[in-house]
Amino acid sequence: MGNLIKTDLARLITLTAAVYQVWAAMWGYAYPKAFFDMLTPVFDPAVKLVPALQTINLVLGLATIAVEYPNRHDLNSPAWSSLAPYWPRSMIAKAVAYMLFVLPCILMYQTANPAIYYFIAASVWAWGWASGEEGLLARDVMKGEKGVEKA
């Protein structure tokens, strides 16, 4: 059996959540509904009068796709050279950011499932950090690069 590479798993869960969030945000423009509208109508203006939550969810989902979708082979390219030491390498920054992405997701009915996926992804990012992963690709782990044990 091979090793479970938690960063790859977390990246795939994060991409799933982001694509679902973008789709649900666009669906929310057509059918606006706040998640807690059965308890209180406080969140209705943020969804129905001005589509603020839909726009926030759309922007966050597109930003997540833009950061997570590029293959890690491309991190050495000039376009990523300024971001390489910061965002794509920091698992704790990703875990904290994705926990914050849960907040606008949970307020809109259509994006309740991506909120759950983001929570799971943030937990897996933190798990990968706690187990000592460095955000390597599966092929790097299998080769035994950078001091990681071979599978």
N, C-alpha and C positions, 0 to 999 in steps of 0.2 A: 504494500500500500504506500501511496505517496504522502507527502506532507500537505496539510491544509495551509494554503497561502492566504492568510486573512486579508491582506491588502487587495488582492485580486478579487476576492469574494465581496469585500466592502465596495470596491469600485463598481462592480456589476450591479449590486443592489442599489447603489447611489444613482447610477445611470437609469435603472428601471424606475426609481422614484422620480427622477427629473423628467423623463419622458412622460410618465403618467401625470405629473404636475402640470406640464405644459398643455397636454391634451385636456385635462380637467379644467384648467384656467380658461381655455378657449370655449369649452362647453359651458362654463359659468357665465360667459358673456351672453349666451343665448337663453340660459335658464338660471338666473341668479337666485341663490338661496343660501342664507347663513346657516351654519350648523346648529347653533343653539336657539333657533327661532321659536322652538316650542316652549322654551323657558322664558325668554325675554326678547322683545323686538329691538333691543339696543343696537345690535349689529346690522340691522336691515339697511340703514343709510349707507354703510360702507360697502354694500353689495348691490343694492338696487338703484339708488339715486346716482351715485358716482361709482363706477366699477373699480374702486380702489383695491380691494382684495384680489380681484381677478388680475389686475395689472401687476401687483406685487408678486403674486404667484407665478405669473408668466415670466417676469423678469428674473426671478430667482431660479426658476426651472431652466431658462435659457442660459443663465450664467453657470449653473451647475453642469449642463451639457458641454458648454464651451471649455470648462476647466477639466472635466473628467474624460471627455471623449477622445482627445488626442492620445494616440498611442505613446507609451513612455519611451519608445525609440526616438521620438521626435523631440525629446527634451534637450538634446544637444544642438538643435537647430538654432540659428540666430534669433528667430522669433520668440523662442522660449528662454533665451539666455538670461534675461532680466528676472524672470519669474522662477527659474529653476531652483534657487536655494530656498525659496519661501513657500509658496502655497502648495505646489504639487508634492513636495517632500514632507511637509509637516502633517503628520497623522492627527495630532492633538488639535491643531487649528481646524482641520476638516471635521473632526468630531464635534467641536464646539460650534462651528458654523452650521453644521447640519442639524444640530439640536435647536439652533435659533431659527432655521428654516421650517421647523415644525410649527412654530407659533402662527404664522399667517396661514399655513395649511390647515390647521385644526379649526380655524374660524369659518372656513367655507365648506359647505356640504360636499361639493364635488371633489375637494382635495383632502378628504379625511384619510383615504387610503395611502396617498403619498406621505402623509404625516407619520403613519405607522412604519412605512418603508424607510423614511429618513431616520427614525428613531432606531430601527434595527441596524441600519448602515452605520450610524454614529457609534453604536455599541460595538460593532465589529471593528471599526477603525480604532477605537480605544482598546479593544482586546488585542489587536495586532500590535499596537504600540506597547502595551503591557507585556506582551510575550517577546518583545525584542526585535520585531521585524523592522527592516529599514526601508520598506516600500519598494522592494525589488520585484522584478518580473519573475514569473514562474520558471522561465528558462535559466535565469541567473541562479536561482536556488538549486535547480537540478544540476548545474555545472559546479556548484560549490564556490561561487565567487563571493568576495568580500567577507570571508570568515563564516559563512552560513554552512551548516552541515549538509552533506549530500543526502538525497532521499534514499 
